[in-house]
Amino acid sequence: MKAYGYIRVSSVEQTKGTSLTEQQRQIEAYAILKEIELFGVLVDPAIKGEVPIHNRPNGKILVEAINNGDINCVIVTKLDRAFRSASDCLVTVEAWEKKNIGLHILNIGGQSIDTTTPTGKFFLTIMAGAAELEKNLIKERCSSGREARRAEGKRLGEIPFGMDLGPDEKTLIINETEQQVLSVIRQYKDEGKTLQSISDELNARGYRTKKGKSWTAGTVWNLTRVA
């Protein structure tokens, strides 16, 4: 059996972490365990899951390999690494089946799935349906929450860096520490410093992102548009 592995993360910041490395490690270990000949692991870094796989740079290579008959299975760590939704996965799997292409998902509901087996296909259908239901319920709850906040006259949307939400939950107030961060970014950008050197300086000074994390070149880049 011949296969390509496929991995993806959504943001530039995630490419600096261990997610891609860990996804690749899991796929390579699985291929050895199942005695699958792994041609390689295709990587799409900083690509949103909403983008169809055939429109992703390395997703295109995977689709071409499938259409050319170069492989007969695809290995992914999780459903959302390759597909936009559970329904997208099911439709794609059905199309792949006609080309005798199997899909191996290493973790869906805590189980690994091989769609070339009747049990695997059945389990995928059940778990994918449950995942789609959960996603839609979360979306509905978020929508209801936004409507409730709107009805109460409260602010909607993300709080911009450098500001905080006031006690009335409507007014934005200045966050002095975050304003200092913006000043450092402006200064270093004007001096021609690299994104990495700016992030290193912010971390050295003990500053943290709005989510309390260390700075990376990616998070600095996001702020250079407003700093």
LUMVO-675587 format. One record per atom (N, C-alpha, C): residue in three letters; x, y, z. Coordinates in steps of 0.1 Angstrom, whole numbers, plus 2048, in hexadecimal, padded with zeros to 3 digits. Example, Ala and Ser with C-alpha at 12.3 -4.5 7.8 and 13.67 -1.06 7.14 Angstrom:
ALA8847C784EALA87B7D384EALA8847DF84ESER8807EA847SER8897F5847SER88180084F
This chain:
MET8087F4800MET800800800MET80980C800LYS8068167F7LYS80D8227F6LYS80582E7FBALA80C837802ALA804842807ALA80C84F808TYR80585A809TYR80A86780DTYR80486A81AGLY80B870823GLY80687682FGLY80388582CTYR7F988B833TYR7F6899831TYR7F48A083EILE7FB8AB840ILE7F98B284DILE7F78C184AARG7F18C8853ARG7EE8D7852ARG7ED8DD85FVAL7F18EA860VAL7ED8F386BVAL7E7900865SER7E090786DSER7D8912868SER7E0920868SER7EA921871SER7F092E873SER7FF92E872VAL80593986FVAL81393B86FVAL81993787DGLU81293C887GLU817939895GLU81892A898GLN80F923893GLN80F914895GLN81A90D88ETHR81F913883THR82B90D87CTHR83790E885LYS83891788FLYS843918897LYS84390E8A3GLY8389088A5GLY8378FE8B0GLY83A8F08ACTHR8348E68B3THR8378D88B0THR82C8D18A9SER8218D88A6SER8168D18A0SER8198C9893LEU8208D088ALEU8238CA87DLEU82D8BE87FTHR8368C0888THR8408B588ATHR8398A9890GLU8308AB89AGLU8298A18A0GLU81F899897GLN8188A188EGLN81089B884GLN81889187BGLN823896877GLN82C88E86EGLN831881875ARG835883882ARG83A878889ARG82F86D88BGLN82387188DGLN81886788FGLN815860882ILE815867877ILE81286186AILE81D857866GLU82A85B868GLU835852865GLU83484586EALA83184787AALA83083B883ALA82583287FTYR81A83887BTYR80E830877TYR81182886AALA81882F861ALA81B828854ALA82481C857ILE82E81D860ILE836812864ILE82E80786ALEU82580A873LEU81D80087ALEU8147F9870LYS80F800867LYS8057F985DLYS80C7F4850GLU81A7F5850GLU8227F1845GLU81D7F8838ILE81B805839ILE81780D82DILE824814828GLU82681481BGLU83181B815GLU82D82A814LEU83483181CLEU83184081CLEU83B847813PHE83584D808PHE83D8557FFPHE842862805GLY83A86780FGLY83E874815GLY83287A81DVAL835885824VAL82A88C82BVAL82989A825LEU81E89D81FLEU81C8AA819LEU8178B4823VAL81D8BF823VAL81A8C982EVAL8158D6828ASP80A8DB82EASP8048E882AASP8048F0837PRO80F8F8839PRO80F901845PRO80890D843ALA80191284EALA7FA91F84EALA7EF91F843ILE7E8915842ILE7DC914838ILE7D0912841LYS7C691A83FLYS7B9919846LYS7B290C842GLY7AB90684BGLY7A38FA848GLY7988FC83EGLU79390983DGLU78890B834GLU78C90A825VAL79990A823VAL79E909815VAL79D8FB810PRO7968F8805PRO7958EA800PRO7A38E47FEILE7A48D7800ILE7B18D17FFILE7B78D27F2HIS7AF8D27E7HIS7B58D37DAHIS7B98E17D6ASN7B68EB7DFASN7BB8F97DDASN7C78FC7E6ARG7CC8F37EDARG7D78F57F6ARG7E48F17EEPRO7EF8F87F1PRO7FB8F57E9PRO7FF8E67E8ASN8018E07F4ASN8048D27F4ASN7F88C97F4GLY7EC8CE7F7GLY7E08C77F5GLY7DE8C37E6LYS7E28CD7DDLYS7E18CA7CFLYS7EA8BE7CBILE7F68BD7D1ILE7FF8B27CDILE7F98A57D2LEU7F28A57DDLEU7EC8997E2LEU7E08957D9VAL7D889E7D5VAL7CD89B7CBVAL7D28967BEGLU7DD89C7B9GLU7E38977ADGLU7E88897AEALA7EE8867B9ALA7F38787BCALA7E886E7BCILE7DC8737C1ILE7D186A7C2ILE7CB8687B4ASN7CA8737ACASN7C487279FASN7CE86A795ASN7DB86B798ASN7E486478FASN7E6855793GLY7E085179EGLY7E18437A3GLY7EF8407A9ASP7F684B7AEASP8038497B3ASP8028427C1ILE7F78447C8ILE7F583F7D6ILE7E88387D7ASN7E68317E1ASN7D982B7E3ASN7D482D7F2CYS7DA8367F9CYS7D583A806CYS7DB84780AVAL7D384E813VAL7D885B819VAL7D785A828ILE7E185F82FILE7E185F83DILE7E186D843VAL7D886F84CVAL7D787C853VAL7D687A862THR7D988386ATHR7D8881878THR7CA88387DLYS7C388E878LYS7B689187CLYS7AE895870LEU7A1894871LEU798897866LEU79A8A6861ASP79B8AF86AASP79B8BD866ASP7A98C2861ARG7B38B9861ARG7BF8BC85AARG7BE8BD84BALA7B58B4846ALA7B48B3837ALA7A78B8832PHE79C8B883APHE78F8BB835PHE7898C883CARG7808CE835ARG77A8DB83AARG76F8D7844SER7698CC843SER75E8C884CSER75C8B984CALA7548B4855ALA7518A5854ALA74A8A1847SER7418AA843SER73A8A6836SER7448A782BASP74D8B082BASP7578B1820ASP7608A4820CYS76389F82CCYS76A89382DCYS763887827LEU75688682ALEU74E87B826LEU74D87B816VAL74B887811VAL749888802VAL7578847FCTHR762889801THR76F8867FBTHR7728787FCVAL76F872808VAL772863809VAL76B85B7FFGLU75E85F7FDGLU7568587F3GLU75C8597E5ALA7618657E2ALA7678677D4ALA77485F7D4TRP77C85F7DFTRP7898577DFTRP7868487DEGLU77C8447E3GLU7798357E3GLU7778307D4LYS7728397CCLYS7708357BELYS77D8347B7LYS78883A7BDLYS7958397B7LYS79E82F7BFASN7978287C8ASN79E81E7D0ASN7A88247D9ILE7A58307DEILE7AD8377E8ILE7A78367F6GLY7AF8317FFGLY7AA83080DGLY7AF83C815LEU7A883F820LEU7AC84A829LEU7AE844837HIS7BA84783DHIS7BD84384AHIS7BD850853ILE7B485185DILE7B485C866ILE7B9856874LEU7C485C879LEU7CA856885LEU7C2859892ASN7BA864892ASN7B386789EASN7A686E89BILE79B86789CILE78E86C89BILE7868668A6GLY78286F8B0GLY77C86A8BBGLY7848608C3GLY7918628C3GLY79A8598CAGLY79D84C8C3GLN79884A8B7GLN79A83D8B0GLN7A18408A2SER7A883689DSER7AE837890SER7A4830886ILE7A383687AILE79A831870ILE7A082E863ASP79D82385DASP7A181F850ASP79581D847THR79282683ETHR786826836THR78581A82CTHR79081382BTHR78F807821THR7887FB828THR7857FC835THR77E7F283CTHR7707F683EPRO7667ED83EPRO7587F0840PRO7567F784ETHR75D7F2858THR75C7F7866THR761805866GLY76D80885FGLY77381585FGLY76A81F858LYS76481B84DLYS75B825846LYS74F82884EPHE74981E855PHE73D82085DPHE740829869PHE74C82686FPHE75082F87BPHE75283D877LEU75983F86BLEU75B84C866LEU74E854864THR74484D85ETHR73785485BTHR731858868ILE731850873ILE72B85387FILE73385E886MET74085D887MET74886788EMET748874887ALA748874879ALA748880871ALA73B888873GLY730880874GLY723886876GLY72288C884ALA72888688EALA72788B89BALA73089889CALA73C898895ALA7448A3895ALA73D8AF88EGLU7368AD883GLU72F8B787CGLU7248BD885LEU71D8B488CLEU7128B9895LEU7188C28A0GLU7238BD8A6GLU7298C58B1GLU72E8D38ACLYS7348D38A0LYS7388E089ALYS72C8E9898ASN7218E4893ASN7158EC890ASN70F8F189DLEU70F8E98A8LEU70A8ED8B4LEU7138F88BBILE7208F78B9ILE7299018BEILE72690E8B7LYS72590D8AALYS7229198A1LYS7159208A6GLU70B9178A8GLU6FE91D8ADGLU6FF9248BAARG70691E8C3ARG7089248D1ARG70F9318D0CYS71A9318C7CYS72193E8C5CYS7199498BFSER7109458B6SER70794E8B0SER6FD9548BASER6F894B8C2SER6EE94F8CCSER6F59588D6GLY7029558DAGLY70995E8E3GLY70B96C8DEARG70E96C8D1ARG7109798CAARG7049818CAGLU6F897B8C7GLU6EC9828C7GLU6E89878D5ALA6EB97F8DFALA6E89838EDALA6F098F8F0ARG6FD98F8EDARG70699B8F0ARG7019A78E8ARG6FD9A58DBARG6F89B08D3ARG6EC9B68D9ALA6E39AE8DEALA6D69B28E4ALA6D99BA8F1GLU6E49B68F8GLU6E79BD904GLU6F09CA902GLY6F39CC8F5GLY6FA9D88F2GLY7099D68F4LYS70E9CA8F6LYS71C9C78F9LYS7249C68ECARG7319C88EDARG73A9C88E2ARG73C9BA8DCLEU73C9B98CFLEU73F9AD8C8LEU74C9AD8C2GLY7529A28BFGLY75F9A18B8GLY76B9A18C1GLU77699F8BBGLU78399D8C2GLU7889AB8C7ILE78E9AB8D3ILE7939B78D9ILE7A19B98D3PRO7A39C58CCPRO7B09C78C6PRO7BB9C88D0PHE7C79C48CCPHE7D39C58D4PHE7D69D38D8GLY7D99D58E4GLY7DB9E38E9GLY7CF9E98F0MET7C49E28F0MET7B89E68F6MET7B29DB8FFASP7A99DF908ASP7A29D5910ASP7939D9910LEU78A9D0914LEU77C9D3914LEU7799D9922GLY7729E4922GLY76F9EB92FGLY7659E3937PRO7639E7943PRO7599E194CPRO74B9E0947ASP7479EA93EASP73A9EA938ASP7389E092DGLU7449D9929GLU7449CF91EGLU7409D5911LYS7419E2910LYS73F9E9903LYS74B9F28FFTHR7519F9908THR75BA03905THR7699FC905LEU771A008FCLEU77F9FB8FCLEU788A05904ILE790A0090CILE799A08914ILE7A8A04911ILE7B1A0E913ILE7BFA0C910ILE7C5A02919ASN7CD9F8914ASN7D59EF91BASN7E39F491AGLU7E89FA925GLU7F5A01925GLU8019F7921THR8019EB926THR80B9E2924THR80C9DE915GLU8009DB90FGLU7FF9D8901GLU8039E48F8GLN8009F08FDGLN8049FB8F5GLN8139FD8F5GLN81A9F9900GLN8289F9900GLN82E9EF8F6VAL8279E38F4VAL82B9D98EBVAL82A9DF8DDLEU81F9E68DALEU81E9EC8CCLEU8289F68CASER82C9FE8D4SER837A088D2SER844A018CFVAL8479F68D6VAL8549EF8D3VAL8539EA8C4ILE8489E48C0ILE8479DF8B3ILE8499EA8A8ARG8439F58ABARG844A018A2ARG853A058A1GLN859A068ACGLN867A0B8ADGLN870A018A5TYR86F9F48A8TYR8789EA8A2TYR8759E9893LYS8689EB88FLYS8649EA881LYS86B9F587AASP86AA0187FASP870A0D879ASP87FA0C878GLU885A04881GLU894A02881GLU8989F7877GLY88E9F0871GLY8909E6868GLY8939D886ELYS88F9D687ALYS8929CA881LYS8899BF87BTHR88E9B287CTHR8869A7877THR87B9A4881LEU87199C87CLEU866998884LEU86B98F890GLN87598788DGLN87A97E897GLN8819868A2SER88999089ESER8909988A8SER8869A08B1ILE87B9A48ABILE8719AC8B2ILE86B9A28BDSER8679968B8SER86198D8C1SER86B9898CDASP8789888C9ASP8819848D4ASP8829908DEGLU88299C8D9GLU8839A78E2GLU8769A88ECLEU86B9A68E6LEU85E9A68EELEU85F99B8F9ASN86398F8F5ASN8649848FFASN86F98790AALA87A98E905ALA88499190FALA87F99B919ARG8769A4915ARG8719AE91EARG8659A9926GLY86299C924GLY85799692CGLY849999927TYR84799E91BTYR83A9A1916TYR834994911ARG827993911ARG81F98890CARG81498C903THR8109838FATHR8059868F1THR7F89878F9LYS7ED98B8F2LYS7E198D8F9LYS7DC9808FFLYS7E09758FALYS7DC9688FFLYS7E6962909GLY7F096B90DGLY7FA967917GLY80595E913LYS80795E905LYS811955900LYS81E95D8FCSER8299568FASER83595C8F5SER8339618E7TRP83B96B8E3TRP83B9718D6TRP8429688CCTHR83D9688C0THR8449628B4THR84496C8A9ALA84C96989FALA84C971893ALA83E97388DGLY83696888DGLY829968888GLY82097288FTHR82097189DTHR81797A8A4THR81B9888A3VAL82898B8A2VAL82D9998A0VAL82899E892TRP829995888TRP82599987BTRP81699D87BASN80E996882ASN800999883ASN7FE9A8888LEU8069AC891LEU8059B9897LEU80C9C488FTHR8159C1886THR81C9CB87FTHR8129D2875ARG8069CC873ARG7FC9D386BARG7F59DE872VAL7F69DE880VAL7EF9E8887VAL7F89F1890ALA8059EB892ALA80E9F289AALA8149FF893
